[in-house]
Amino acid sequence: MSNRLPSTTYTSPPHTSGLFVEDKESGVPSTRFVPSSRTLVAGIGLEGGGDLNRDRKFDIKFGEEEGTAVEGNDPRLSDAREWSAEQATEVELKAGTEEEPRKVSPKDLRTAAEAWWESSDAAEKISNLTEDATKNESDDYLLDRKNHTGTQSIDTVESLRGILDSLGSSGSSAGNLFSIVKTVELIDADEYVLTSADIGRTLIFNSVSDRLNIQMNACFGSLSDEIYIVAPRAFLHDPDNPINFFTQISFVERGGGIVKVPPVVASGLAPSFRDGRAIVCLKKCFTGGVGMDDWLLFGDLASGESVA
């Protein structure tokens, strides 16, 4: 039998005591020999190991105590256990901005949700609803206007504002079906001067005087403007002594004289009320005259000749 000769390339022994075989900094080349004095040490959750004088086996150490492992079917993997994180506060749950882990339960979530709801504007609105306010009804019931209450902005009704504006401009009463009532307290006086602010209004006069002198001391108004005038309740018409009711405009002629122009009155009628609470209308029917002669006086007037 021939003897194997040692390597002529590496003359160092295959192992130097105290150095790892694979230690590149030792200058010792790698070999396939490991000293049997080396040992395999079992780590956490393992059992077995030992020196390298023979094959060694590691077993997994299962159990419930510290330093053991669990199997896939171990109930501890699914059983509820106490979480070590800090308890989530109500402020954190409502804000929803905390990024650190927090311990939270369904009860915590419910408490936070109820607190948020009670502090919201929606909760206050719903709490003021009656018990049957939100019950389901048929389309016929919901679309029936008589079942609706409260007020509604004019801008929420499609085209309504444009339709109303087409009935008359803001500066004219032409076609305006919504005359504003204005009460005029004259007490014991008998004179009232009309202004452009009276256009489109119903003037109700209260006075203890037996006459009513309504004047217009300036030219104003547009074609079709109207002013309604209601006589004081105490007025009683006497055909032989009609209540003097002149609506007139005064202006100065070139010669310096003052001229009073009464309104145009239908033939056979005097500018006088028939009785208390009688109503007349001044309507601007012309535009070519001077002041009051562009206005027509008609309504519940007394019969007789016009009084100049």
C-alpha positions as CSV (number, residue, x, y, z in Angstrom):
1,M,0.0,0.0,0.0
2,S,1.4,3.4,-1.0
3,N,1.4,6.2,1.4
4,R,-0.2,9.5,0.5
5,L,2.2,12.3,0.5
6,P,1.3,15.6,2.1
7,S,0.5,18.6,0.0
8,T,3.5,20.4,-1.4
9,T,1.5,23.6,-1.9
10,Y,0.4,24.2,1.7
11,T,2.9,23.2,4.3
12,S,0.9,24.5,7.3
13,P,-1.0,21.9,9.2
14,P,-4.7,21.7,8.3
15,H,-5.8,23.3,11.5
16,T,-4.3,25.7,14.0
17,S,-5.7,25.6,17.5
18,G,-7.7,28.5,18.4
19,L,-8.6,29.6,14.9
20,F,-11.8,29.0,12.8
21,V,-11.2,27.0,9.7
22,E,-13.0,29.6,7.6
23,D,-11.3,32.6,9.3
24,K,-9.9,34.5,6.2
25,E,-7.8,36.8,8.4
26,S,-5.8,33.8,9.9
27,G,-3.9,33.0,6.7
28,V,-4.9,29.4,7.1
29,P,-6.4,27.9,4.0
30,S,-9.9,26.3,4.1
31,T,-10.0,22.6,4.6
32,R,-12.7,20.0,4.9
33,F,-11.6,19.1,8.4
34,V,-13.3,20.5,11.6
35,P,-11.9,19.5,15.0
36,S,-14.2,17.3,17.0
37,S,-13.8,19.6,19.9
38,R,-16.2,22.0,18.2
39,T,-19.8,21.9,19.6
40,L,-23.2,22.7,18.2
41,V,-25.3,24.7,20.8
42,A,-29.1,24.6,20.8
43,G,-30.7,28.1,20.8
44,I,-34.0,29.3,22.2
45,G,-36.8,26.9,21.4
46,L,-34.4,24.1,20.4
47,E,-33.1,21.0,22.1
48,G,-30.0,18.7,21.3
49,G,-26.6,19.6,19.9
50,G,-23.2,18.6,21.3
51,D,-19.6,18.1,20.0
52,L,-18.8,17.0,16.5
53,N,-17.5,13.5,17.2
54,R,-20.7,12.2,15.7
55,D,-23.9,13.4,13.9
56,R,-26.1,15.7,16.0
57,K,-29.8,16.4,15.9
58,F,-31.8,19.5,17.0
59,D,-35.4,19.1,18.2
60,I,-37.9,22.0,18.6
61,K,-38.9,22.5,22.1
62,F,-42.7,23.1,22.3
63,G,-44.4,24.4,25.4
64,E,-46.2,27.2,27.2
65,E,-43.3,28.5,29.3
66,E,-40.7,31.0,28.3
67,G,-38.1,29.9,25.8
68,T,-40.3,27.4,24.0
69,A,-42.0,27.4,20.6
70,V,-45.6,26.9,19.5
71,E,-47.1,24.7,16.8
72,G,-49.4,25.9,14.1
73,N,-52.5,24.5,15.8
74,D,-51.6,25.9,19.1
75,P,-54.8,27.7,20.4
76,R,-52.6,30.5,21.8
77,L,-52.2,31.8,18.3
78,S,-55.9,32.7,18.0
79,D,-57.0,33.1,21.6
80,A,-57.5,36.7,22.8
81,R,-54.7,38.0,24.9
82,E,-54.1,41.3,26.7
83,W,-52.4,43.9,24.5
84,S,-49.5,45.6,26.0
85,A,-50.0,48.9,24.2
86,E,-51.5,51.9,25.9
87,Q,-55.2,52.4,26.1
88,A,-56.6,54.7,23.4
89,T,-58.2,57.8,24.8
90,E,-61.5,59.3,23.6
91,V,-59.7,62.3,22.2
92,E,-57.5,60.1,20.1
93,L,-60.4,58.1,18.8
94,K,-62.4,61.2,17.9
95,A,-59.4,62.9,16.3
96,G,-58.2,59.8,14.4
97,T,-54.7,61.2,14.0
98,E,-52.6,59.1,16.5
99,E,-50.0,57.0,14.7
100,E,-48.6,55.1,17.7
101,P,-50.1,51.6,18.5
102,R,-53.0,51.9,20.9
103,K,-55.1,49.3,22.7
104,V,-58.8,49.7,21.7
105,S,-62.0,47.7,22.2
106,P,-65.4,47.8,20.5
107,K,-66.8,49.5,23.6
108,D,-64.1,52.2,23.3
109,L,-65.1,52.8,19.6
110,R,-68.8,52.9,20.5
111,T,-68.2,55.4,23.3
112,A,-66.1,57.6,21.1
113,A,-68.7,57.5,18.3
114,E,-71.6,58.4,20.6
115,A,-69.6,61.3,22.0
116,W,-68.8,62.6,18.5
117,W,-72.4,62.3,17.5
118,E,-73.8,64.1,20.6
119,S,-71.5,67.0,19.9
120,S,-72.3,67.3,16.2
121,D,-74.8,69.8,14.6
122,A,-76.7,67.0,13.0
123,A,-77.6,65.4,16.3
124,E,-79.2,68.7,17.5
125,K,-81.3,69.0,14.3
126,I,-82.5,65.4,14.4
127,S,-83.4,65.6,18.1
128,N,-85.8,68.5,17.3
129,L,-87.8,66.4,14.7
130,T,-91.1,65.1,15.7
131,E,-91.6,61.3,16.1
132,D,-93.4,60.9,12.7
133,A,-91.4,63.6,10.8
134,T,-89.2,61.2,8.9
135,K,-91.7,58.4,8.3
136,N,-91.9,57.1,4.7
137,E,-94.8,58.4,2.6
138,S,-96.0,57.9,-1.0
139,D,-94.9,60.3,-3.8
140,D,-98.4,61.7,-4.0
141,Y,-98.3,62.7,-0.3
142,L,-94.8,64.2,-0.5
143,L,-95.5,66.1,-3.7
144,D,-98.8,67.5,-2.4
145,R,-98.1,71.2,-1.4
146,K,-100.7,71.1,1.4
147,N,-98.6,68.7,3.3
148,H,-95.7,71.1,3.4
149,T,-95.1,73.7,6.1
150,G,-92.6,76.5,6.8
151,T,-91.1,79.0,4.4
152,Q,-89.2,78.6,1.2
153,S,-86.7,81.0,-0.4
154,I,-87.9,82.4,-3.7
155,D,-84.6,81.5,-5.3
156,T,-85.3,77.8,-4.8
157,V,-88.3,77.8,-7.2
158,E,-87.2,77.6,-10.8
159,S,-87.9,80.7,-12.9
160,L,-90.2,82.3,-10.2
161,R,-88.1,85.4,-9.7
162,G,-88.0,86.1,-13.4
163,I,-91.7,85.6,-13.8
164,L,-92.4,88.0,-10.9
165,D,-90.0,90.6,-12.3
166,S,-91.7,90.4,-15.6
167,L,-95.0,91.5,-14.0
168,G,-93.5,94.9,-13.1
169,S,-90.2,96.6,-12.4
170,S,-89.1,97.6,-9.0
171,G,-89.6,101.3,-9.8
172,S,-93.1,100.9,-11.3
173,S,-96.4,99.4,-10.3
174,A,-97.4,98.4,-13.8
175,G,-98.8,94.9,-13.6
176,N,-97.7,94.5,-10.0
177,L,-100.3,92.3,-8.3
178,F,-98.8,92.7,-4.9
179,S,-99.6,96.3,-3.8
180,I,-98.1,97.2,-0.5
181,V,-100.5,98.7,2.1
182,K,-99.3,102.0,3.7
183,T,-101.3,103.5,6.6
184,V,-101.2,107.3,6.8
185,E,-102.2,108.8,10.1
186,L,-103.3,112.4,9.5
187,I,-105.1,112.8,12.9
188,D,-106.9,116.2,12.3
189,A,-104.9,117.3,9.2
190,D,-106.4,117.1,5.7
191,E,-103.3,117.4,3.4
192,Y,-100.9,114.7,2.1
193,V,-98.2,115.2,-0.5
194,L,-97.6,112.2,-2.8
195,T,-94.0,111.1,-3.6
196,S,-92.5,108.5,-5.9
197,A,-92.3,106.2,-2.8
198,D,-96.1,105.9,-2.9
199,I,-96.1,104.3,-6.4
200,G,-97.5,100.8,-6.4
201,R,-98.9,101.2,-2.9
202,T,-102.4,101.3,-1.3
203,L,-102.6,104.4,1.0
204,I,-105.1,104.0,3.7
205,F,-105.9,107.4,5.4
206,N,-107.0,107.8,9.0
207,S,-108.2,111.3,9.8
208,V,-111.0,113.1,11.7
209,S,-111.2,116.0,9.1
210,D,-114.1,116.2,6.7
211,R,-111.9,116.8,3.7
212,L,-108.8,115.2,2.2
213,N,-106.5,117.3,0.0
214,I,-103.9,115.1,-1.7
215,Q,-101.2,116.9,-3.7
216,M,-98.3,116.1,-5.9
217,N,-95.6,118.8,-5.8
218,A,-93.3,117.3,-8.4
219,C,-93.4,115.4,-11.7
220,F,-92.6,111.7,-11.3
221,G,-93.7,108.3,-12.3
222,S,-93.6,106.1,-15.4
223,L,-96.4,105.1,-17.8
224,S,-98.8,102.7,-16.1
225,D,-97.8,103.5,-12.6
226,E,-100.6,103.3,-10.1
227,I,-101.4,104.7,-6.6
228,Y,-104.5,103.5,-4.7
229,I,-106.1,105.8,-2.1
230,V,-108.6,104.7,0.5
231,A,-110.8,107.4,2.2
232,P,-110.9,107.8,6.0
233,R,-113.6,105.6,7.6
234,A,-115.6,108.6,8.9
235,F,-116.2,110.2,5.5
236,L,-119.9,110.5,4.6
237,H,-120.6,111.7,1.1
238,D,-123.2,114.5,0.8
239,P,-124.1,115.1,-2.9
240,D,-124.9,118.7,-2.2
241,N,-121.5,119.2,-0.5
242,P,-119.0,116.7,-1.9
243,I,-115.8,116.1,-0.1
244,N,-113.2,118.1,-1.9
245,F,-110.6,115.6,-3.2
246,F,-108.1,117.4,-5.3
247,T,-104.9,115.6,-6.3
248,Q,-102.9,118.3,-8.0
249,I,-99.5,119.6,-8.9
250,S,-98.4,123.2,-8.5
251,F,-95.9,124.8,-10.8
252,V,-94.8,128.4,-11.6
253,E,-95.5,129.9,-15.1
254,R,-93.1,132.1,-16.9
255,G,-95.0,135.2,-15.7
256,G,-94.6,134.1,-12.1
257,G,-98.1,132.9,-11.4
258,I,-98.8,129.5,-9.8
259,V,-101.0,127.1,-11.7
260,K,-102.7,124.1,-10.1
261,V,-103.4,121.2,-12.5
262,P,-106.0,118.6,-11.3
263,P,-105.9,115.0,-12.6
264,V,-108.0,114.0,-15.6
265,V,-111.4,112.8,-14.4
266,A,-114.1,110.9,-16.3
267,S,-117.0,113.1,-17.4
268,G,-119.8,113.4,-14.8
269,L,-117.6,112.5,-11.9
270,A,-116.1,114.8,-9.3
271,P,-112.8,114.2,-7.6
272,S,-114.6,113.2,-4.5
273,F,-115.1,109.9,-2.5
274,R,-118.5,108.4,-2.4
275,D,-118.2,107.4,1.2
276,G,-115.8,106.3,4.0
277,R,-113.4,103.6,3.0
278,A,-114.2,104.2,-0.7
279,I,-111.2,103.7,-2.9
280,V,-109.9,105.5,-6.0
281,C,-106.9,105.0,-8.2
282,L,-104.4,107.4,-9.7
283,K,-102.9,105.9,-12.9
284,K,-100.4,107.5,-15.1
285,C,-101.9,106.9,-18.6
286,F,-100.1,109.7,-20.5
287,T,-96.6,111.1,-20.9
288,G,-97.0,114.3,-22.9
289,G,-98.6,116.5,-20.3
290,V,-97.2,118.5,-17.4
291,G,-97.2,116.7,-14.1
292,M,-100.7,115.8,-12.9
293,D,-102.5,116.0,-16.3
294,D,-100.7,112.8,-17.2
295,W,-102.6,111.0,-14.4
296,L,-106.1,109.6,-14.6
297,L,-108.3,109.5,-11.5
298,F,-110.9,106.8,-11.4
299,G,-112.7,104.5,-8.9
300,D,-115.4,105.0,-6.3
301,L,-116.0,108.7,-7.1
302,A,-119.0,110.9,-6.4
303,S,-121.2,112.0,-9.3
304,G,-121.5,115.6,-10.3
305,E,-119.4,118.2,-12.0
306,S,-115.7,118.3,-11.5
307,V,-114.6,120.9,-9.0
308,A,-111.9,123.2,-10.3
